[in-house]
Amino acid sequence: MNSFDIKVVGRVQGVGFRYYTKRKADDLGLVGTVKNVQDGSVHITVVGEAPILLEFITWCHTGPATALVESLIYEAIPPQDYEGFEILR
């Protein structure tokens, strides 16, 4: 299993980004968390197999139709232990 921290920058709050991120992660069988950050970005921690993570990260570059992603910053991190994918407040 692989794990990534992802920071999504742009118009990504107030547009359903967290909801659609959870939906995409659930569809792909990934686990982790997504939350809004005070600086206006969205933070994602995601765990899964490499090919599926690549598909997820590719999706994050655009997100849902209502979002406008300006940049994506991600890095591999030590594997995290999650039971599902949840939206954090």
Secondary structure as UniProt FT lines:
FT   STRAND          2..11
FT   HELIX           17..28
FT   STRAND          31..36
FT   TURN            38..39
FT   STRAND          42..48
FT   HELIX           50..60
FT   TURN            61..62
FT   TURN            65..66
FT   STRAND          68..77
FT   STRAND          85..87
//
